Amino acid sequence: MKIQYLNPQQLYEPRFFTHVVCVEGAAKLVYVTGQVSYDRDGIVMGSDMREQCEQVFKSLTHALKAAGASWKDVIKVNGYMVNLNPADVNMYREVRSRYFDKERMPASTLVGVQRLVHEDLLIEVEVIAALGSKAQKPTEKRVGHKTRKGKKKR
């Protein structure tokens, strides 16, 4: 699999993302749905942007691992932030930067939103990963999981 990270000279030089990421010969694409700062029981973890970002990126790490992927495979990140402001954007970038190689930043979008699915949630992040032909096997095959009431969540 060949991955190219391109920043055309005609566009401004980005610090926290790559303008274009091209993937050739991917054997597997992994789409991870938007993760929020829920713990395993669906309880909101953290009351500020740093705490919620930490939980979101932990959850994304688990999701990637379950699919046999890692952060080095992530080619696209989409974030949705309540009350988008410079201080929270910097906090998000600080946490996110620990997961990526500065020479291989994914394409990235961050959008300000009015509200997420729960009033206490501040950030939601989804990722797309591309794995080559030597992709790891997924760690889980579970489709849904039980909620505290014994019903399946999807």
C-alpha positions as semicolon CSV with decimal commas, in nm:
position;residue;x (nm);y (nm);z (nm)
1;M;0,000;0,000;0,000
2;K;0,127;0,345;-0,089
3;I;0,023;0,655;0,108
4;Q;0,114;1,006;-0,006
5;Y;0,086;1,315;0,215
6;L;0,056;1,622;-0,009
7;N;0,056;1,993;0,070
8;P;0,035;2,173;-0,264
9;Q;0,245;2,489;-0,287
10;Q;-0,064;2,682;-0,399
11;L;-0,225;2,622;-0,056
12;Y;-0,115;2,755;0,282
13;E;0,124;2,542;0,487
14;P;-0,073;2,350;0,750
15;R;0,063;2,277;1,098
16;F;-0,196;2,033;1,232
17;F;-0,308;1,834;0,928
18;T;-0,225;1,748;0,567
19;H;-0,428;1,900;0,281
20;V;-0,439;1,581;0,072
21;V;-0,381;1,217;0,165
22;C;-0,377;0,964;-0,121
23;V;-0,400;0,588;-0,068
24;E;-0,321;0,331;-0,336
25;G;-0,355;-0,041;-0,294
26;A;-0,538;-0,039;0,039
27;A;-0,654;-0,385;0,136
28;K;-0,885;-0,256;0,407
29;L;-1,054;0,074;0,493
30;V;-1,179;0,126;0,849
31;Y;-1,449;0,384;0,922
32;V;-1,485;0,458;1,293
33;T;-1,809;0,627;1,388
34;G;-1,792;0,949;1,587
35;Q;-1,677;0,885;1,943
36;V;-1,778;1,105;2,233
37;S;-1,659;1,101;2,593
38;Y;-1,877;0,811;2,706
39;D;-1,722;0,540;2,920
40;R;-1,808;0,174;2,862
41;D;-2,139;0,220;3,046
42;G;-2,245;0,521;2,837
43;I;-2,173;0,775;3,110
44;V;-2,021;1,110;3,008
45;M;-1,663;1,130;3,133
46;G;-1,509;1,472;3,196
47;S;-1,657;1,816;3,231
48;D;-1,401;2,015;3,032
49;M;-1,251;1,992;2,685
50;R;-0,922;1,829;2,794
51;E;-1,091;1,551;2,991
52;Q;-1,341;1,483;2,715
53;C;-1,070;1,480;2,445
54;E;-0,868;1,231;2,651
55;Q;-1,170;0,998;2,674
56;V;-1,258;1,039;2,304
57;F;-0,907;0,948;2,190
58;K;-0,895;0,649;2,427
59;S;-1,222;0,527;2,277
60;L;-1,094;0,581;1,923
61;T;-0,780;0,383;2,012
62;H;-0,995;0,090;2,128
63;A;-1,211;0,109;1,815
64;L;-0,908;0,113;1,582
65;K;-0,747;-0,177;1,768
66;A;-1,070;-0,380;1,744
67;A;-1,050;-0,344;1,365
68;G;-0,680;-0,438;1,353
69;A;-0,574;-0,078;1,290
70;S;-0,365;0,178;1,477
71;W;-0,316;0,553;1,473
72;K;-0,044;0,522;1,207
73;D;-0,316;0,394;0,971
74;V;-0,549;0,694;1,018
75;I;-0,575;0,907;0,705
76;K;-0,878;1,129;0,788
77;V;-1,011;1,288;1,107
78;N;-1,342;1,476;1,143
79;G;-1,415;1,660;1,466
80;Y;-1,730;1,833;1,587
81;M;-1,686;2,081;1,873
82;V;-1,956;2,254;2,078
83;N;-1,894;2,631;2,119
84;L;-1,583;2,629;1,899
85;N;-1,326;2,872;2,044
86;P;-0,946;2,913;2,023
87;A;-0,871;2,777;2,374
88;D;-1,071;2,456;2,317
89;V;-0,925;2,412;1,968
90;N;-0,575;2,434;2,116
91;M;-0,668;2,178;2,384
92;Y;-0,806;1,943;2,118
93;R;-0,491;1,983;1,908
94;E;-0,268;1,921;2,210
95;V;-0,438;1,591;2,293
96;R;-0,468;1,485;1,928
97;S;-0,102;1,559;1,853
98;R;0,010;1,278;2,085
99;Y;-0,149;1,024;1,850
100;F;0,009;1,128;1,518
101;D;0,353;1,148;1,359
102;K;0,414;1,513;1,264
103;E;0,544;1,400;0,924
104;R;0,228;1,196;0,849
105;M;-0,063;1,409;0,964
106;P;-0,404;1,294;0,840
107;A;-0,642;1,508;0,640
108;S;-0,855;1,680;0,902
109;T;-1,171;1,884;0,950
110;L;-1,298;2,050;1,268
111;V;-1,650;2,193;1,269
112;G;-1,820;2,407;1,532
113;V;-2,165;2,280;1,630
114;Q;-2,438;2,405;1,861
115;R;-2,492;2,079;2,044
116;L;-2,417;1,706;2,035
117;V;-2,646;1,413;2,120
118;H;-2,615;1,475;2,499
119;E;-2,611;1,823;2,653
120;D;-2,289;1,756;2,850
121;L;-2,084;1,644;2,547
122;L;-1,831;1,894;2,411
123;I;-1,650;1,703;2,133
124;E;-1,710;1,418;1,888
125;V;-1,438;1,273;1,664
126;E;-1,454;1,017;1,382
127;V;-1,165;0,867;1,187
128;I;-1,093;0,674;0,868
129;A;-0,796;0,436;0,852
130;A;-0,638;0,261;0,552
131;L;-0,451;-0,065;0,602
132;G;-0,225;-0,247;0,359
133;S;-0,238;-0,612;0,264
134;K;-0,055;-0,709;0,585
135;A;-0,333;-0,570;0,803
136;Q;-0,369;-0,713;1,150
137;K;-0,669;-0,930;1,227
138;P;-0,946;-0,760;1,423
139;T;-0,937;-0,821;1,798
140;E;-1,316;-0,855;1,827
141;K;-1,603;-0,981;1,618
142;R;-1,884;-0,853;1,839
143;V;-2,151;-0,658;1,644
144;G;-2,334;-0,491;1,931
145;H;-2,294;-0,482;2,305
146;K;-2,532;-0,515;2,594
147;T;-2,653;-0,210;2,777
148;R;-2,719;-0,214;3,148
149;K;-3,079;-0,319;3,077
150;G;-2,965;-0,617;2,871
151;K;-3,076;-0,475;2,535
152;K;-2,835;-0,454;2,245
153;K;-2,702;-0,114;2,143
154;R;-2,605;-0,047;1,782
